[in-house]
Amino acid sequence: MKFYITAAIPYVNAKPHLGHALEFIQGDVFARYHRQKGDETFYLTGADENSLKNVQAAEKLGASTQSLCDTNTDAFLALIDSANIQLDNFQRSSSAKHHASSQDLWRRCQASDDIYKKTYKGLYCVGCEVFYTSDELDEKGECFEHPGKPLDVVEEENYFFRLSKYQEQLIKLIETDEYKITPETKKNEALGFLRQGLEDISISRSKERAKGWGVPVPEDEEQFMYVWFDALNVYRSGAPDYWPAQMHLIGKGILRFHAIYWPAILLSANLPLPKELLVHGYITINNQKMSKTLGNVIDPMELIEKYGTDPVRYYLLREIPTDADGDFSEDKFIARFNADLANGIGNFASRVLTLAEKLTLITQAPTAQVKEKIQETKKTVQEKIESRKLHDALASIWELISFGDGYINQHAPWKMETDSEEQTEVLSNCVHILLETTRLLTPFLPDTAEALHKNIKSDPEGNIAQVKKPSTPLFQRL
């Protein structure tokens, strides 16, 4: 089975923040999970470089747009490496391959008679790279995503896309889950927007306003493509052999583009639609919105350098609900680290491996009670991942760890005669619990799982051949 997943491509006008790490890591878990199942998996993200905000950021620094994009793209690639993201392609929208694919997409929509030219005047948010009507703004006339930033009044002749033509078709596709949007609240939000009525959208910018940066409109050197028209096509240009995607993973702030604009463009171009759109929430910092103005933007690289890759992955996946907003604070991070990593999996693994190392050989299968608990956990974890609730999947894995802790405390194998039948059975059960925990953790905490696999050698049938205690603790208490 094929599984093609994408994370949204970030603007590279600045370095990555903790929200980018959250999305990349969530996508990595889904990709690793499908690889573990044996699916032909491809995971893509990239750099959204053809944005006006990139041009403006470069101008403020007195740098070229290309050099700014190069520098910040390197920062995103460094984060992907540090967070242990198994990416198959990082597609830059400044690449010649992407430009050619986007011009092909334009011509396909043109062939459907869905592109026309007209003069337009409107309120433009550079932060969102979108025109808004006055009723879509807050009481101050500002964009909800970028409060405090005045909108530009723009008037020029552009190409437009017949978005309104696809209103009823999009409603049907989303209502029937042919284009599935998760969670349900975001599906309803997209349908609500559609039922208000769609207007055609501008899909180009004058060469002057684009500063000559971006993808040129075919056969019109005075116009450049609207950034979202080409940016959404990164998902296709970066993996043409895998299209359509089984899952787009995005933040809630860009729902409209992925739930409405993108499928409409694909319908116009006579191209297959992605199967699912998974929408995650935002991270707040100490219960405040993360923003440069408040000075509370968290650099994920600094967090990883301070605490390690898997602890950061664990916090973001466990504390931040996959389908809702969640909060970050260093106090909460340390509490999670100590309770779940140091005292949880770390302590359980240390106890089991230290005791089981003394056994001559562990060959027996787990007893019925333990086997039932393991099977129940495997089923629950699979169900939670398939229902797009990674936080609940991790909670289920930690229930198995707690079960193992309770089991070893109840039976106290250290009081039993060494290598006795009774002790072998108890410790065999404990090692099987730990081994299954390790397998279940592999998509979430790959470094931790790899370290544990080195201490438990088993054959394909699950028989455990050798156990050795770790030379250092998995997680030292903070």
C-alpha positions, -999 to 999 in steps of 0.1 A, spaced: 0 0 0 11 35 -8 11 63 19 21 98 8 20 124 35 29 161 34 35 187 61 27 223 52 56 241 36 66 271 58 74 306 47 112 311 50 111 348 59 123 338 94 138 308 112 116 280 125 96 281 157 82 255 180 50 252 159 70 241 129 87 214 150 52 202 162 40 197 127 71 181 113 72 157 142 35 148 139 41 140 102 71 120 110 52 98 134 25 90 108 53 83 82 72 60 105 40 42 115 32 34 79 68 24 72 66 1 102 35 -15 87 54 -21 54 36 6 34 54 23 6 58 57 23 69 91 12 71 121 35 75 156 20 77 192 32 96 221 17 102 258 16 76 284 5 99 309 -11 78 328 -36 61 350 -10 60 387 -9 68 385 29 101 369 19 109 398 -4 101 423 23 121 405 49 151 404 26 147 442 18 148 450 56 180 431 59 195 446 28 199 411 14 188 394 -18 156 373 -16 175 343 -27 201 346 0 175 351 27 156 320 15 189 300 14 198 310 49 164 302 65 160 270 44 192 258 60 177 265 94 146 245 87 168 216 73 189 218 105 157 215 126 145 185 106 178 168 112 179 176 149 143 165 154 151 131 137 126 136 110 128 109 83 120 131 53 119 118 17 120 152 0 123 188 9 110 207 -21 120 243 -26 94 264 -45 123 283 -61 135 252 -80 132 249 -117 113 216 -114 86 233 -92 83 263 -116 78 240 -146 52 219 -127 33 251 -115 32 265 -151 18 231 -162 -9 234 -135 -17 269 -147 -21 258 -183 -44 229 -171 -67 253 -154 -66 276 -184 -76 247 -206 -107 243 -184 -116 280 -191 -111 288 -154 -86 316 -156 -95 352 -168 -81 387 -163 -97 417 -146 -89 448 -126 -94 444 -88 -91 465 -57 -90 449 -22 -75 446 13 -44 424 12 -27 408 42 9 402 34 13 379 64 -14 355 51 -8 364 14 -45 367 9 -72 393 1 -98 398 28 -132 414 27 -141 438 55 -164 413 72 -136 388 75 -115 412 97 -117 420 134 -133 451 149 -101 471 142 -101 461 105 -72 437 111 -65 401 101 -72 377 130 -40 358 122 -18 390 122 -34 415 146 -16 449 148 -5 448 112 -24 471 88 -36 456 55 -25 469 22 -50 485 -2 -41 470 -36 -55 478 -70 -42 462 -101 -51 440 -131 -46 404 -123 -56 369 -135 -85 354 -116 -96 318 -110 -132 307 -112 -134 294 -76 -172 300 -75 -177 274 -102 -166 246 -78 -187 256 -47 -213 228 -49 -189 202 -60 -166 210 -30 -195 209 -6 -204 174 -18 -168 162 -17 -163 174 19 -198 163 32 -193 128 19 -156 126 31 -144 119 -4 -121 147 6 -119 140 43 -112 168 68 -102 159 103 -112 168 130 -149 172 125 -149 208 138 -126 218 109 -147 200 84 -177 220 96 -157 252 95 -148 245 58 -184 237 50 -196 269 67 -172 290 46 -184 272 14 -221 278 22 -215 315 26 -208 315 -11 -175 316 -30 -161 344 -50 -135 341 -77 -99 347 -64 -70 366 -78 -42 342 -87 -15 365 -100 4 396 -90 20 423 -112 57 419 -118 62 452 -101 45 442 -69 61 407 -69 94 425 -74 101 400 -101 102 371 -76 82 340 -80 68 318 -108 61 337 -140 27 333 -155 30 314 -188 29 336 -218 27 368 -197 60 382 -185 43 411 -167 25 388 -142 37 364 -115 17 336 -99 -1 343 -66 21 325 -40 -7 301 -28 -14 289 -64 22 277 -68 29 269 -31 1 243 -29 15 227 -60 47 218 -41 29 188 -29 26 176 -65 58 189 -79 79 174 -51 65 139 -55 48 135 -89 50 98 -89 32 96 -55 4 120 -62 -23 121 -49 -13 125 -12 -31 103 13 -27 130 39 -20 167 41 -10 178 76 -15 215 82 -21 241 110 -56 256 114 -46 290 101 -43 278 65 -75 257 64 -92 278 37 -63 273 12 -61 235 16 -98 228 21 -112 250 -6 -86 266 -30 -64 236 -35 -91 210 -43 -109 235 -66 -76 241 -85 -71 203 -88 -107 198 -100 -101 225 -126 -68 209 -137 -84 174 -139 -60 160 -113 -69 136 -85 -75 151 -50 -57 142 -18 -75 118 4 -74 136 38 -67 169 54 -56 167 90 -57 200 108 -37 206 140 -40 235 165 -15 260 178 9 260 206 5 287 233 34 296 255 24 298 292 -12 301 280 -3 331 257 -3 332 219 33 327 206 44 359 189 75 379 182 57 410 197 54 393 231 89 379 228 78 344 237 87 326 205 104 293 214 134 282 193 130 244 190 167 240 183 176 255 217 151 232 233 165 201 216 201 211 225 191 216 261 169 185 267 175 161 238 155 151 207 131 125 221 121 145 252 111 173 229 93 149 206 75 133 236 63 166 250 49 179 217 32 146 209 18 139 244 10 173 258 -3 190 226 -35 173 214 -31 163 177 -64 179 169 -65 210 192 -44 238 207 -20 230 235 3 248 258 41 248 264 59 259 295 93 248 308 77 238 341 53 215 323 81 201 302 102 192 332 72 177 350 64 155 319 101 146 315 105 134 351 71 116 355 68 99 321 104 95 308 127 93 338 103 77 363 81 60 336 98 42 307 133 49 319 128 34 354 108 5 341 133 -4 314 162 -2 339 146 -25 364 135 -51 339 168 -52 320 190 -53 351 170 -82 366 165 -101 333 202 -99 324 209 -124 351 187 -151 335 204 -178 315 178 -178 287 143 -164 281 124 -184 256 88 -187 268 59 -167 255 41 -143 278 14 -157 300 -23 -152 290 -29 -122 312 2 -103 299 -4 -114 263 -40 -101 265 -28 -67 279 -2 -64 251 -27 -73 224 -52 -49 238 -26 -21 239 -15 -28 203 -51 -26 191 -58 6 210 -26 24 198 -34 14 162 -69 28 166 -57 60 181 -32 66 154 -57 58 126 -82 82 143 -54 109 143 -50 112 180 -13 107 186 -15 121 222 -40 93 231 -19 67 214 10 77 236 -12 77 267 -21 41 258 15 31 256 22 46 290 -7 26 304 12 -6 293 43 8 310 22 13 342 8 -22 339 44 -35 337 54 -15 367 25 -29 387 32 -64 376 68 -64 386 60 -48 419 33 -74 426 55 -104 418 89 -90 432 111 -113 411 142 -101 430 129 -121 460 127 -153 439 154 -180 434 176 -170 405 168 -189 373 139 -206 390 108 -214 368 88 -189 387 113 -160 383 119 -169 346 82 -166 340 78 -132 357 109 -117 341 99 -131 307 66 -114 310 83 -81 320 107 -83 290 79 -90 266 60 -60 279 92 -39 275 98 -53 240 63 -45 228 65 -10 244 97 -5 224 80 -15 191 50 8 198 74 37 207 94 34 175 74 60 154 72 84 184 106 82 201 129 65 176 162 71 195 147 57 227 133 26 208 167 20 191 185 22 224 161 -3 239 163 -27 209 201 -29 215 194 -43 249 168 -69 239 177 -93 211 147 -113 198 140 -134 167 112 -127 142 88 -150 161 92 -128 192 114 -152 212 139 -133 234 175 -146 230 195 -121 250 189 -92 275 215 -68 288 212 -39 312 219 -4 298 253 12 305 236 45 312 200 55 321 177 63 293 166 95 310 182 113 340 158 132 362 158 169 356 
